Amino acid sequence: MPDDLKLILRLARHFWPSALILAIPLLMALSLARSGVEELRAADTLVRTGVQTEVRIHEVTRGNIRRSPRYGMDYSFDTDAGETLRQRGPTPRDITRHAAPGDRPSLWYLPHDPARHSFDPLRDRAQAVQRLALAGLFGLITLGAGGVLGRPVLSAARALRSGPVRCARVTGHATRPGPRGAALPVLEWRDAAGATGWLRLGEHQPAARFPVGSWSIELARDPRTGRDWWLADF
């Protein structure tokens, strides 16, 4: 296995919670961007080349699904080619709310594909732009979170790739306050140069494996920031 791939796997195993946090806004941004672009293209096509016609409303349905309002209509319209297209399904709330059977609102359709139509393509375009703006917001959130969460990843990568490695002696077992007041088990250490520090023990790292006085801790130092990383974590 190439060394770079090994390094990526070691980092991914340690920093997967950070990757999961970043994945949420990233996936939201990508999903919103994709749907926004598709909706914007469809709306622009209707605005440029769509044909306006009248719709015959046959039935209007209004209801709630899990406390969320749902609107739909059964409607039909005639195309310039002499065809009649009938549709039944969800429709825009502002159109359906005040509609009644027999009403004849306007609709825009594509002459070569009447199934692609809209009651208000300009509104559809505005909603697509809003969706793209929201995608941009999630993108900025991803970049900001990546800048914060990515610094430790880059530091650990530098330490594992080219940082000096040294051993440190365990000087004690202790606890430190963690999230929500929980006590976190830690190891206290001192290296040959007299530098001291502490390391958090993971769930699969019992303190008995690191007896006081043993030189069982290997530390890799980030050559840029000087931060020490415990090799056992990777």
C-alpha angles and dihedrals in degrees: 000000000000115000093238091055091048089052092050092050092049091050093045091052091054101037101037093119090059090048090051092051090051093046094062099063091034093057090045091052093048094046094048092045093051095048091041093054092047093048092046092052092048093048093046090051091052092047092051103038107010122124120223120227141154124265126217111217113211101172138004124205126194126176149125129262113192089343092306117118116243125194130191143159142201105221143152139198139186123239128215088253090064096254124133117218120196123194135182123188147076116342134183114290096228090055097042098042095072099025125115134183109280095031117129111208122171126265135184122218138173112253093219094044113025091177086075102073141132139198090221118011092178090059089046090054092050091050090050090053089050089051091051090049089052089049088053090051092053088047091055090048089052092050092047093047090044091054091053099038094037096062095074090046092053091044092052091046091054091047094049094043104044110352123119115258122216138168125244132196122238108241100176152336118246144149131244130195113267136180115325091007095296116152112240119204113234140178120230116212145181126198130212091268092056097254114144136200145138137248130205115239117229127221091263095045108081115194090236089072089064108049119193111267096027122122091224101129121094116193129192116200125215103237092212104046102018093234115152121226124196109234091210088069090064 
